[in-house]
């Protein structure tokens, strides 16, 4: 199985570098360096976070690009030779991940040579778990976003849930206050019947409950989902990680594993609709 995956990874990367996509990838890397590092000697936290951002965004688009190549009709002969579709899915993820990681490391070497940031040994030791974990998670999310893996409304549900969690984590209090005010306004509308008056009383009770619950369990759950990113940013800016924050990369890898298993389950059960070039 590993040999098949390795050959598939090489095949996908070869297809990318024998197309115009390679020009766009290399150009994007050069533009990123020009924008982020051309005129400054970056601090250690800037170096870690900005090049980490390049790796995250690059992995997302690289995996999307590999998924597009895998979804073409000329890939059909490969499927019939595989024991499991998951092998091809793994190869798509690894191809995009390794391609971006290579560019990310090259960019880091260029910055180290030309810009000479002051990095301590501790800073260098923190880089691998941060970059690898974030890249892996964004690569798995790219699988879910691609036509290659998405089945029906699967990506709508996933990214809709993520958007909802972001909203709850950042804006729950404001939304609760706004909704509470609207319910109060509605409850004081003129009423004629006993049922309408009871309904107005229930609206006021709901409004009071919303205004009193500024920190709900939903908000706490939403914030815990995105806690690893906050921990990584805080630790990078501080240049050392607290004991709890040091677990953030492992949590991201766990989330990526769960999302990959979901992607594999969706992909294994869908009808393939390969497209012509």
ROTORSE-477720 format. One record per residue: residue in three letters; x negated, y, z of N, C-alpha, C in turn; residue number from 0; chain. Coordinates in nm, 3 decimals. Layout:
BEGIN
ALA  X  Y  Z  X  Y  Z  X  Y  Z  NUM  A $
...
# end
This chain:
BEGIN
UNK  -0.082  -0.121  0.000  0.000  0.000  0.000  -0.086  0.126  0.000  0  A $
UNK  -0.190  0.129  0.080  -0.276  0.247  0.088  -0.343  0.275  -0.045  1  A $
UNK  -0.381  0.167  -0.118  -0.442  0.188  -0.249  -0.343  0.253  -0.345  2  A $
UNK  -0.218  0.209  -0.342  -0.117  0.267  -0.430  -0.094  0.414  -0.396  3  A $
UNK  -0.086  0.444  -0.268  -0.066  0.583  -0.227  -0.185  0.669  -0.269  4  A $
UNK  -0.306  0.615  -0.251  -0.426  0.691  -0.290  -0.427  0.720  -0.439  5  A $
UNK  -0.391  0.622  -0.520  -0.389  0.643  -0.665  -0.279  0.742  -0.704  6  A $
UNK  -0.165  0.736  -0.637  -0.058  0.831  -0.665  -0.099  0.973  -0.629  7  A $
UNK  -0.167  0.988  -0.517  -0.216  1.121  -0.477  -0.311  1.176  -0.584  8  A $
UNK  -0.405  1.093  -0.628  -0.498  1.137  -0.732  -0.426  1.171  -0.861  9  A $
UNK  -0.324  1.092  -0.895  -0.247  1.117  -1.018  -0.175  1.251  -1.011  10  A $
UNK  -0.111  1.280  -0.900  -0.036  1.406  -0.886  -0.129  1.527  -0.888  11  A $
UNK  -0.242  1.518  -0.818  -0.336  1.630  -0.818  -0.396  1.649  -0.957  12  A $
UNK  -0.423  1.539  -1.026  -0.476  1.548  -1.163  -0.375  1.619  -1.253  13  A $
UNK  -0.247  1.586  -1.240  -0.146  1.649  -1.324  -0.137  1.799  -1.298  14  A $
UNK  -0.155  1.838  -1.173  -0.150  1.981  -1.142  -0.270  2.054  -1.202  15  A $
UNK  -0.387  1.994  -1.189  -0.508  2.063  -1.236  -0.528  2.051  -1.387  16  A $
UNK  -0.444  1.980  -1.455  -0.447  1.978  -1.600  -0.329  2.057  -1.657  17  A $
UNK  -0.274  2.148  -1.579  -0.164  2.233  -1.623  -0.194  2.377  -1.582  18  A $
UNK  -0.106  2.467  -1.624  -0.123  2.608  -1.590  -0.104  2.633  -1.441  19  A $
UNK  -0.047  2.537  -1.370  -0.028  2.555  -1.226  -0.160  2.575  -1.154  20  A $
UNK  -0.267  2.511  -1.203  -0.399  2.527  -1.140  -0.445  2.672  -1.145  21  A $
UNK  -0.418  2.739  -1.256  -0.457  2.880  -1.269  -0.384  2.965  -1.166  22  A $
UNK  -0.254  2.938  -1.151  -0.176  3.014  -1.054  -0.223  2.989  -0.911  23  A $
UNK  -0.259  2.866  -0.880  -0.303  2.833  -0.744  -0.433  2.905  -0.711  24  A $
UNK  -0.530  2.895  -0.800  -0.659  2.959  -0.776  -0.644  3.111  -0.772  25  A $
UNK  -0.562  3.165  -0.861  -0.540  3.310  -0.863  -0.475  3.357  -0.732  26  A $
UNK  -0.378  3.281  -0.684  -0.311  3.317  -0.559  -0.409  3.316  -0.442  27  A $
UNK  -0.501  3.219  -0.441  -0.602  3.215  -0.334  -0.692  3.337  -0.340  28  A $
UNK  -0.736  3.375  -0.460  -0.820  3.493  -0.474  -0.747  3.620  -0.434  29  A $
UNK  -0.621  3.633  -0.471  -0.543  3.751  -0.435  -0.524  3.758  -0.284  30  A $
UNK  -0.502  3.644  -0.221  -0.485  3.642  -0.076  -0.613  3.690  -0.008  31  A $
UNK  -0.728  3.644  -0.055  -0.855  3.691  0.003  -0.871  3.841  -0.018  32  A $
UNK  -0.839  3.889  -0.137  -0.854  4.031  -0.168  -0.766  4.117  -0.077  33  A $
UNK  -0.645  4.070  -0.051  -0.552  4.147  0.032  -0.588  4.138  0.181  34  A $
UNK  -0.632  4.022  0.225  -0.648  4.001  0.368  -0.787  4.024  0.423  35  A $
UNK  -0.892  4.009  0.339  -1.027  4.009  0.394  -1.127  4.095  0.316  36  A $
UNK  -1.083  4.160  0.210  -1.179  4.231  0.125  -1.249  4.344  0.198  37  A $
UNK  -1.180  4.417  0.283  -1.235  4.540  0.340  -1.255  4.534  0.490  38  A $
UNK  -1.258  4.416  0.548  -1.269  4.412  0.694  -1.344  4.288  0.739  39  A $
UNK  -1.407  4.301  0.856  -1.465  4.186  0.923  -1.363  4.140  1.026  40  A $
UNK  -1.298  4.027  1.002  -1.184  3.989  1.086  -1.225  3.943  1.225  41  A $
UNK  -1.141  3.975  1.323  -1.159  3.919  1.456  -1.122  3.771  1.453  42  A $
UNK  -1.158  3.701  1.559  -1.135  3.557  1.563  -0.986  3.523  1.551  43  A $
UNK  -0.900  3.598  1.623  -0.757  3.568  1.617  -0.700  3.597  1.478  44  A $
UNK  -0.747  3.705  1.415  -0.702  3.738  1.279  -0.745  3.629  1.181  45  A $
UNK  -0.866  3.581  1.194  -0.917  3.475  1.108  -0.832  3.349  1.121  46  A $
UNK  -0.804  3.308  1.243  -0.729  3.184  1.265  -0.585  3.197  1.215  47  A $
UNK  -0.519  3.307  1.249  -0.377  3.321  1.218  -0.352  3.349  1.070  48  A $
UNK  -0.434  3.435  1.009  -0.409  3.472  0.870  -0.442  3.357  0.775  49  A $
UNK  -0.555  3.291  0.797  -0.586  3.177  0.712  -0.491  3.060  0.744  50  A $
UNK  -0.446  3.051  0.868  -0.343  2.952  0.900  -0.213  2.982  0.828  51  A $
UNK  -0.178  3.111  0.815  -0.059  3.148  0.739  -0.074  3.111  0.592  52  A $
UNK  -0.194  3.132  0.536  -0.218  3.091  0.398  -0.196  2.941  0.382  53  A $
UNK  -0.246  2.862  0.476  -0.231  2.717  0.467  -0.085  2.675  0.477  54  A $
UNK  -0.010  2.740  0.567  0.131  2.703  0.584  0.212  2.733  0.459  55  A $
UNK  0.200  2.856  0.409  0.275  2.894  0.289  0.227  2.815  0.169  56  A $
UNK  0.095  2.798  0.158  0.040  2.723  0.046  0.084  2.578  0.045  57  A $
UNK  0.089  2.515  0.162  0.134  2.376  0.169  0.279  2.364  0.128  58  A $
UNK  0.362  2.458  0.170  0.503  2.454  0.133  0.519  2.456  -0.019  59  A $
UNK  0.452  2.551  -0.084  0.468  2.563  -0.229  0.395  2.451  -0.304  60  A $
UNK  0.284  2.402  -0.249  0.213  2.291  -0.314  0.297  2.164  -0.312  61  A $
UNK  0.359  2.135  -0.198  0.444  2.016  -0.190  0.567  2.032  -0.280  62  A $
UNK  0.621  2.152  -0.287  0.732  2.177  -0.380  0.687  2.150  -0.524  63  A $
UNK  0.566  2.192  -0.557  0.513  2.172  -0.692  0.489  2.024  -0.719  64  A $
UNK  0.434  1.952  -0.622  0.414  1.809  -0.639  0.548  1.736  -0.652  65  A $
UNK  0.647  1.781  -0.577  0.780  1.721  -0.586  0.839  1.742  -0.723  66  A $
UNK  0.816  1.860  -0.780  0.865  1.888  -0.915  0.801  1.794  -1.017  67  A $
UNK  0.671  1.772  -1.004  0.603  1.679  -1.095  0.656  1.536  -1.076  68  A $
UNK  0.677  1.498  -0.952  0.724  1.361  -0.926  0.867  1.340  -0.974  69  A $
UNK  0.943  1.449  -0.985  1.083  1.438  -1.025  1.102  1.436  -1.177  70  A $
UNK  0.992  1.437  -1.252  1.002  1.434  -1.398  1.019  1.290  -1.448  71  A $
UNK  1.077  1.277  -1.565  1.112  1.145  -1.618  0.990  1.058  -1.641  72  A $
UNK  0.875  1.118  -1.669  0.758  1.036  -1.695  0.707  0.964  -1.571  73  A $
UNK  0.763  0.996  -1.455  0.726  0.925  -1.332  0.803  0.795  -1.315  74  A $
UNK  0.903  0.770  -1.400  0.986  0.651  -1.384  0.906  0.521  -1.385  75  A $
UNK  0.808  0.503  -1.476  0.733  0.376  -1.474  0.661  0.351  -1.343  76  A $
UNK  0.630  0.458  -1.268  0.563  0.439  -1.140  0.659  0.384  -1.034  77  A $
UNK  0.784  0.428  -1.039  0.881  0.383  -0.938  0.903  0.233  -0.945  78  A $
UNK  0.913  0.179  -1.065  0.944  0.036  -1.079  0.828  -0.051  -1.034  79  A $
UNK  0.710  0.006  -1.017  0.594  -0.072  -0.972  0.571  -0.062  -0.821  80  A $
UNK  0.647  0.023  -0.754  0.628  0.042  -0.612  0.721  -0.049  -0.532  81  A $
UNK  0.672  -0.096  -0.419  0.755  -0.179  -0.333  0.859  -0.095  -0.258  82  A $
UNK  0.828  0.033  -0.237  0.918  0.120  -0.163  0.906  0.262  -0.217  83  A $
UNK  1.018  0.332  -0.222  1.015  0.473  -0.263  0.935  0.559  -0.165  84  A $
UNK  0.932  0.515  -0.040  0.864  0.594  0.063  0.716  0.610  0.031  85  A $
UNK  0.658  0.513  -0.041  0.518  0.526  -0.082  0.499  0.649  -0.170  86  A $
UNK  0.589  0.667  -0.265  0.580  0.783  -0.354  0.603  0.912  -0.275  87  A $
UNK  0.699  0.910  -0.183  0.727  1.027  -0.100  0.605  1.064  -0.017  88  A $
UNK  0.539  0.965  0.039  0.417  0.990  0.117  0.308  1.049  0.029  89  A $
UNK  0.296  0.997  -0.093  0.194  1.048  -0.185  0.219  1.193  -0.222  90  A $
UNK  0.346  1.228  -0.244  0.380  1.367  -0.276  0.340  1.460  -0.161  91  A $
UNK  0.372  1.420  -0.039  0.337  1.502  0.077  0.186  1.514  0.092  92  A $
UNK  0.115  1.402  0.081  -0.031  1.404  0.098  -0.098  1.484  -0.013  93  A $
UNK  -0.048  1.475  -0.136  -0.110  1.548  -0.247  -0.102  1.698  -0.223  94  A $
UNK  0.016  1.748  -0.188  0.030  1.890  -0.160  -0.048  1.932  -0.037  95  A $
UNK  -0.047  1.848  0.066  -0.119  1.878  0.190  -0.270  1.886  0.166  96  A $
UNK  -0.327  1.788  0.096  -0.471  1.784  0.074  -0.516  1.895  -0.022  97  A $
UNK  -0.434  1.924  -0.123  -0.469  2.031  -0.215  -0.480  2.165  -0.142  98  A $
UNK  -0.380  2.197  -0.061  -0.383  2.323  0.011  -0.490  2.325  0.118  99  A $
UNK  -0.511  2.213  0.186  -0.615  2.208  0.288  -0.752  2.234  0.227  100  A $
UNK  -0.777  2.181  0.108  -0.904  2.206  0.040  -0.922  2.354  0.011  101  A $
UNK  -0.818  2.417  -0.044  -0.825  2.561  -0.072  -0.838  2.642  0.056  102  A $
UNK  -0.769  2.598  0.161  -0.776  2.668  0.288  -0.918  2.664  0.347  103  A $
UNK  -0.981  2.549  0.338  -1.118  2.537  0.389  -1.216  2.618  0.304  104  A $
UNK  -1.196  2.617  0.172  -1.281  2.699  0.085  -1.265  2.847  0.117  105  A $
UNK  -1.142  2.890  0.138  -1.118  3.030  0.174  -1.186  3.062  0.307  106  A $
UNK  -1.176  2.972  0.404  -1.240  2.994  0.534  -1.392  3.005  0.520  107  A $
UNK  -1.452  2.919  0.437  -1.597  2.925  0.417  -1.638  3.056  0.352  108  A $
UNK  -1.562  3.101  0.253  -1.593  3.229  0.188  -1.585  3.344  0.288  109  A $
UNK  -1.483  3.343  0.372  -1.468  3.449  0.472  -1.583  3.443  0.573  110  A $
UNK  -1.621  3.324  0.614  -1.731  3.311  0.710  -1.862  3.362  0.651  111  A $
UNK  -1.883  3.339  0.523  -2.009  3.381  0.460  -2.010  3.530  0.428  112  A $
UNK  -1.903  3.579  0.368  -1.900  3.717  0.320  -1.859  3.818  0.427  113  A $
UNK  -1.771  3.778  0.518  -1.719  3.872  0.617  -1.778  3.853  0.756  114  A $
UNK  -1.835  3.737  0.781  -1.906  3.707  0.906  -1.825  3.742  1.032  115  A $
UNK  -1.708  3.680  1.050  -1.634  3.703  1.176  -1.708  3.639  1.293  116  A $
UNK  -1.690  3.697  1.410  -1.757  3.648  1.530  -1.671  3.538  1.593  117  A $
UNK  -1.706  3.415  1.562  -1.632  3.300  1.614  -1.718  3.224  1.714  118  A $
UNK  -1.660  3.196  1.829  -1.726  3.113  1.927  -1.694  2.967  1.902  119  A $
UNK  -1.767  2.878  1.968  -1.743  2.735  1.951  -1.600  2.699  1.990  120  A $
UNK  -1.550  2.762  2.095  -1.412  2.735  2.136  -1.311  2.772  2.030  121  A $
UNK  -1.337  2.883  1.959  -1.247  2.923  1.850  -1.247  2.820  1.739  122  A $
UNK  -1.363  2.769  1.705  -1.373  2.669  1.598  -1.304  2.538  1.636  123  A $
UNK  -1.311  2.501  1.763  -1.248  2.377  1.807  -1.096  2.386  1.809  124  A $
UNK  -1.045  2.508  1.823  -0.899  2.525  1.824  -0.839  2.523  1.684  125  A $
UNK  -0.920  2.547  1.581  -0.867  2.563  1.446  -0.806  2.433  1.390  126  A $
UNK  -0.875  2.318  1.394  -0.819  2.198  1.328  -0.678  2.160  1.373  127  A $
UNK  -0.651  2.148  1.505  -0.513  2.109  1.542  -0.409  2.211  1.501  128  A $
UNK  -0.442  2.340  1.505  -0.345  2.443  1.468  -0.314  2.436  1.319  129  A $
UNK  -0.416  2.440  1.236  -0.395  2.442  1.091  -0.330  2.313  1.043  130  A $
UNK  -0.379  2.200  1.089  -0.327  2.073  1.039  -0.180  2.053  1.079  131  A $
UNK  -0.146  2.086  1.204  -0.009  2.065  1.251  0.089  2.155  1.177  132  A $
UNK  0.054  2.283  1.162  0.144  2.376  1.094  0.158  2.339  0.947  133  A $
UNK  0.047  2.304  0.882  0.054  2.264  0.741  0.142  2.141  0.722  134  A $
UNK  0.129  2.044  0.811  0.208  1.922  0.798  0.356  1.950  0.812  135  A $
UNK  0.392  2.032  0.909  0.534  2.062  0.929  0.592  2.136  0.809  136  A $
UNK  0.520  2.235  0.756  0.571  2.309  0.639  0.577  2.219  0.516  137  A $
UNK  0.485  2.123  0.505  0.490  2.030  0.394  0.614  1.942  0.399  138  A $
UNK  0.650  1.896  0.518  0.770  1.812  0.531  0.896  1.894  0.504  139  A $
UNK  0.898  2.019  0.549  1.012  2.105  0.519  1.025  2.127  0.369  140  A $
UNK  0.912  2.136  0.299  0.916  2.152  0.154  0.978  2.030  0.087  141  A $
UNK  0.953  1.911  0.141  1.017  1.791  0.086  1.169  1.804  0.092  142  A $
UNK  1.218  1.847  0.207  1.363  1.862  0.223  1.419  1.969  0.129  143  A $
UNK  1.339  2.070  0.098  1.388  2.179  0.012  1.385  2.143  -0.136  144  A $
UNK  1.314  2.039  -0.173  1.293  2.006  -0.314  1.410  1.926  -0.371  145  A $
UNK  1.430  1.936  -0.503  1.530  1.855  -0.572  1.494  1.707  -0.568  146  A $
UNK  1.366  1.678  -0.551  1.319  1.540  -0.550  1.378  1.461  -0.433  147  A $
UNK  1.392  1.526  -0.318  1.438  1.458  -0.196  1.582  1.494  -0.161  148  A $
UNK  1.620  1.619  -0.182  1.752  1.664  -0.139  1.863  1.581  -0.203  149  A $
UNK  1.961  1.548  -0.124  2.073  1.468  -0.171  2.201  1.534  -0.124  150  A $
UNK  2.281  1.583  -0.219  2.404  1.652  -0.181  2.374  1.779  -0.105  151  A $
UNK  2.431  1.788  0.013  2.415  1.908  0.097  2.307  1.891  0.203  152  A $
UNK  2.218  1.795  0.186  2.121  1.765  0.293  2.035  1.886  0.328  153  A $
UNK  1.981  1.954  0.228  1.895  2.069  0.259  1.975  2.187  0.312  154  A $
UNK  2.102  2.199  0.269  2.185  2.308  0.320  2.208  2.290  0.469  155  A $
UNK  2.237  2.167  0.510  2.258  2.140  0.652  2.131  2.166  0.732  156  A $
UNK  2.017  2.119  0.682  1.892  2.134  0.757  1.852  2.280  0.773  157  A $
UNK  1.842  2.352  0.661  1.796  2.490  0.669  1.904  2.581  0.727  158  A $
UNK  2.032  2.544  0.711  2.137  2.618  0.779  2.125  2.604  0.931  159  A $
UNK  2.093  2.483  0.977  2.073  2.461  1.120  1.954  2.541  1.171  160  A $
UNK  1.844  2.544  1.095  1.728  2.622  1.135  1.761  2.771  1.142  161  A $
UNK  1.836  2.820  1.044  1.875  2.961  1.045  1.963  2.992  1.166  162  A $
UNK  2.053  2.899  1.199  2.140  2.919  1.316  2.059  2.921  1.445  163  A $
UNK  1.961  2.833  1.455  1.877  2.830  1.575  1.794  2.958  1.588  164  A $
UNK  1.744  3.008  1.477  1.671  3.135  1.480  1.761  3.247  1.528  165  A $
UNK  1.884  3.251  1.475  1.979  3.355  1.516  2.011  3.344  1.665  166  A $
UNK  2.037  3.223  1.712  2.071  3.206  1.853  1.954  3.243  1.943  167  A $
UNK  1.833  3.209  1.899  1.717  3.237  1.982  1.684  3.384  1.993  168  A $
UNK  1.712  3.459  1.887  1.671  3.599  1.884  1.785  3.697  1.908  169  A $
UNK  1.907  3.662  1.870  2.015  3.762  1.869  2.139  3.716  1.942  170  A $
UNK  2.128  3.617  2.027  2.248  3.567  2.094  2.313  3.674  2.181  171  A $
UNK  2.232  3.747  2.258  2.288  3.847  2.350  2.364  3.956  2.275  172  A $
UNK  2.304  4.005  2.166  2.369  4.111  2.089  2.499  4.060  2.027  173  A $
UNK  2.494  3.938  1.973  2.614  3.881  1.912  2.723  3.856  2.016  174  A $
UNK  2.683  3.812  2.135  2.781  3.787  2.241  2.847  3.916  2.285  175  A $
UNK  2.768  4.024  2.299  2.826  4.153  2.338  2.921  4.205  2.231  176  A $
UNK  2.879  4.193  2.105  2.965  4.241  1.996  3.097  4.164  1.992  177  A $
UNK  3.089  4.031  2.004  3.210  3.950  2.001  3.298  3.978  2.123  178  A $
UNK  3.235  4.001  2.238  3.312  4.032  2.359  3.391  4.162  2.341  179  A $
UNK  3.328  4.263  2.283  3.397  4.390  2.260  3.513  4.374  2.162  180  A $
UNK  3.492  4.295  2.058  3.600  4.274  1.961  3.719  4.202  2.025  181  A $
UNK  3.689  4.102  2.108  3.798  4.028  2.174  3.875  4.116  2.272  182  A $
UNK  3.802  4.202  2.343  3.870  4.294  2.434  3.961  4.390  2.358  183  A $
UNK  3.911  4.443  2.247  3.993  4.533  2.166  4.118  4.462  2.116  184  A $
UNK  4.101  4.338  2.072  4.215  4.263  2.022  4.314  4.229  2.133  185  A $
UNK  4.265  4.205  2.254  4.353  4.164  2.363  4.443  4.277  2.411  186  A $
UNK  4.403  4.402  2.387  4.482  4.515  2.433  4.578  4.568  2.326  187  A $
UNK  4.595  4.493  2.219  4.695  4.529  2.121  4.836  4.509  2.180  188  A $
UNK  4.932  4.590  2.137  5.068  4.577  2.192  5.126  4.437  2.168  189  A $
UNK  5.185  4.380  2.270  5.244  4.246  2.259  5.390  4.252  2.303  190  A $
UNK  5.472  4.169  2.243  5.616  4.170  2.272  5.661  4.042  2.341  191  A $
UNK  5.596  3.932  2.316  5.643  3.804  2.369  5.554  3.756  2.482  192  A $
UNK  5.607  3.664  2.561  5.532  3.607  2.673  5.410  3.529  2.622  193  A $
UNK  5.428  3.457  2.512  5.317  3.378  2.457  5.204  3.469  2.411  194  A $
UNK  5.239  3.582  2.349  5.136  3.676  2.304  5.062  3.737  2.421  195  A $
UNK  5.133  3.765  2.531  5.068  3.820  2.649  4.971  3.719  2.711  196  A $
UNK  5.013  3.594  2.717  4.923  3.490  2.769  4.800  3.474  2.680  197  A $
UNK  4.821  3.484  2.550  4.708  3.475  2.457  4.611  3.591  2.478  198  A $
UNK  4.664  3.712  2.504  4.580  3.828  2.530  4.498  3.810  2.658  199  A $
UNK  4.561  3.750  2.760  4.490  3.722  2.885  4.374  3.626  2.860  200  A $
UNK  4.397  3.524  2.780  4.291  3.428  2.747  4.178  3.495  2.668  201  A $
UNK  4.212  3.588  2.581  4.110  3.661  2.506  4.023  3.743  2.601  202  A $
UNK  4.085  3.809  2.702  4.008  3.888  2.797  3.917  3.799  2.882  203  A $
UNK  3.967  3.682  2.920  3.883  3.589  2.996  3.764  3.543  2.913  204  A $
UNK  3.788  3.514  2.786  3.678  3.474  2.698  3.577  3.586  2.681  205  A $
UNK  3.627  3.710  2.668  3.537  3.825  2.653  3.453  3.844  2.779  206  A $
UNK  3.515  3.829  2.897  3.440  3.842  3.023  3.333  3.733  3.033  207  A $
UNK  3.370  3.611  2.990  3.273  3.501  2.997  3.154  3.527  2.903  208  A $
UNK  3.181  3.579  2.783  3.073  3.608  2.688  2.982  3.717  2.740  209  A $
UNK  3.039  3.820  2.799  2.956  3.930  2.850  2.874  3.888  2.971  210  A $
UNK  2.920  3.785  3.043  2.848  3.740  3.163  2.740  3.638  3.132  211  A $
UNK  2.747  3.574  3.016  2.649  3.469  2.982  2.551  3.524  2.879  212  A $
UNK  2.458  3.605  2.923  2.359  3.662  2.832  2.251  3.560  2.793  213  A $
UNK  2.231  3.461  2.875  2.129  3.358  2.847  2.197  3.223  2.854  214  A $
UNK  2.240  3.171  2.741  2.313  3.044  2.738  2.217  2.928  2.716  215  A $
UNK  2.270  2.808  2.739  2.189  2.689  2.714  2.159  2.674  2.566  216  A $
UNK  2.250  2.723  2.479  2.222  2.719  2.336  2.100  2.804  2.302  217  A $
UNK  2.091  2.921  2.363  1.978  3.008  2.338  1.848  2.945  2.388  218  A $
UNK  1.855  2.879  2.502  1.736  2.813  2.556  1.690  2.699  2.466  219  A $
UNK  1.786  2.621  2.414  1.750  2.512  2.323  1.689  2.568  2.195  220  A $
UNK  1.748  2.675  2.141  1.698  2.735  2.018  1.556  2.788  2.037  221  A $
UNK  1.531  2.851  2.149  1.397  2.903  2.174  1.296  2.790  2.193  222  A $
UNK  1.339  2.680  2.253  1.246  2.569  2.274  1.202  2.506  2.143  223  A $
UNK  1.290  2.510  2.040  1.255  2.454  1.910  1.138  2.531  1.849  224  A $
UNK  1.139  2.663  1.866  1.036  2.746  1.805  0.925  2.784  1.903  225  A $
UNK  0.931  2.726  2.022  0.826  2.754  2.120  0.686  2.720  2.071  226  A $
UNK  0.663  2.608  2.000  0.525  2.578  1.957  0.462  2.690  1.874  227  A $
UNK  0.540  2.755  1.788  0.484  2.864  1.708  0.446  2.982  1.797  228  A $
UNK  0.534  3.015  1.894  0.502  3.123  1.987  0.378  3.090  2.069  229  A $
UNK  0.366  2.963  2.109  0.250  2.921  2.189  0.121  2.931  2.108  230  A $
UNK  0.126  2.891  1.982  0.007  2.898  1.897  -0.035  3.043  1.875  231  A $
UNK  0.060  3.130  1.848  0.027  3.272  1.827  -0.029  3.333  1.955  232  A $
UNK  0.035  3.305  2.068  -0.013  3.361  2.195  -0.152  3.311  2.229  233  A $
UNK  -0.175  3.180  2.212  -0.307  3.126  2.243  -0.414  3.178  2.150  234  A $
UNK  -0.381  3.196  2.023  -0.479  3.248  1.927  -0.515  3.393  1.958  235  A $
UNK  -0.416  3.473  1.994  -0.444  3.612  2.029  -0.525  3.622  2.158  236  A $
UNK  -0.500  3.530  2.250  -0.572  3.529  2.377  -0.709  3.464  2.365  237  A $
UNK  -0.727  3.384  2.258  -0.849  3.310  2.229  -0.871  3.193  2.325  238  A $
UNK  -0.769  3.156  2.399  -0.770  3.031  2.475  -0.625  2.993  2.503  239  A $
UNK  -0.603  2.863  2.520  -0.468  2.812  2.537  -0.447  2.768  2.681  240  A $
UNK  -0.332  2.803  2.735  -0.293  2.752  2.865  -0.262  2.602  2.853  241  A $
UNK  -0.261  2.528  2.963  -0.238  2.383  2.953  -0.110  2.346  2.878  242  A $
UNK  -0.001  2.417  2.903  0.123  2.387  2.832  0.115  2.423  2.685  243  A $
UNK  0.052  2.536  2.654  0.041  2.580  2.515  -0.045  2.486  2.432  244  A $
UNK  -0.138  2.418  2.496  -0.226  2.326  2.422  -0.150  2.208  2.362  245  A $
UNK  -0.028  2.184  2.410  0.053  2.075  2.355  0.130  2.115  2.231  246  A $
UNK  0.127  2.244  2.195  0.208  2.293  2.084  0.179  2.221  1.952  247  A $
UNK  0.051  2.201  1.912  0.027  2.128  1.786  0.083  1.986  1.788  248  A $
UNK  0.074  1.918  1.903  0.130  1.783  1.911  0.282  1.784  1.895  249  A $
UNK  0.347  1.887  1.949  0.492  1.898  1.933  0.529  1.921  1.787  250  A $
UNK  0.449  2.002  1.717  0.475  2.026  1.575  0.458  1.897  1.494  251  A $
UNK  0.358  1.818  1.527  0.339  1.690  1.457  0.457  1.597  1.484  252  A $
UNK  0.508  1.597  1.608  0.624  1.515  1.641  0.746  1.559  1.560  253  A $
UNK  0.769  1.691  1.551  0.881  1.742  1.472  0.865  1.704  1.325  254  A $
UNK  0.741  1.716  1.274  0.716  1.680  1.134  0.744  1.532  1.110  255  A $
UNK  0.707  1.447  1.206  0.732  1.303  1.192  0.881  1.273  1.187  256  A $
UNK  0.957  1.338  1.275  1.102  1.316  1.276  1.165  1.363  1.144  257  A $
UNK  1.124  1.480  1.097  1.178  1.532  0.971  1.137  1.446  0.852  258  A $
UNK  1.016  1.390  0.856  0.974  1.302  0.746  1.057  1.173  0.745  259  A $
UNK  1.086  1.119  0.862  1.170  0.998  0.867  1.309  1.027  0.812  260  A $
UNK  1.361  1.147  0.842  1.492  1.185  0.787  1.483  1.197  0.635  261  A $
UNK  1.374  1.261  0.586  1.356  1.275  0.442  1.344  1.139  0.374  262  A $
UNK  1.271  1.047  0.436  1.256  0.914  0.378  1.389  0.841  0.373  263  A $
UNK  1.472  0.858  0.476  1.602  0.793  0.477  1.693  0.850  0.368  264  A $
UNK  1.691  0.984  0.353  1.773  1.048  0.249  1.725  1.005  0.110  265  A $
UNK  1.593  1.005  0.091  1.536  0.974  -0.040  1.559  0.827  -0.078  266  A $
UNK  1.554  0.739  0.019  1.572  0.597  -0.010  1.714  0.565  -0.053  267  A $
UNK  1.811  0.646  -0.009  1.948  0.615  -0.039  2.011  0.695  -0.151  268  A $
UNK  1.934  0.781  -0.218  1.992  0.865  -0.323  1.969  0.803  -0.461  269  A $
UNK  2.055  0.838  -0.555  2.036  0.798  -0.694  1.937  0.895  -0.759  270  A $
UNK  1.831  0.841  -0.818  1.731  0.925  -0.881  1.784  0.984  -1.011  271  A $
UNK  1.771  1.114  -1.024  1.811  1.185  -1.145  1.688  1.259  -1.197  272  A $
UNK  1.595  1.183  -1.256  1.471  1.241  -1.305  1.499  1.330  -1.425  273  A $
UNK  1.427  1.441  -1.432  1.452  1.540  -1.537  1.344  1.529  -1.644  274  A $
UNK  1.381  1.568  -1.765  1.284  1.573  -1.873  1.196  1.696  -1.858  275  A $
UNK  1.075  1.689  -1.911  0.983  1.803  -1.903  1.036  1.917  -1.988  276  A $
# end
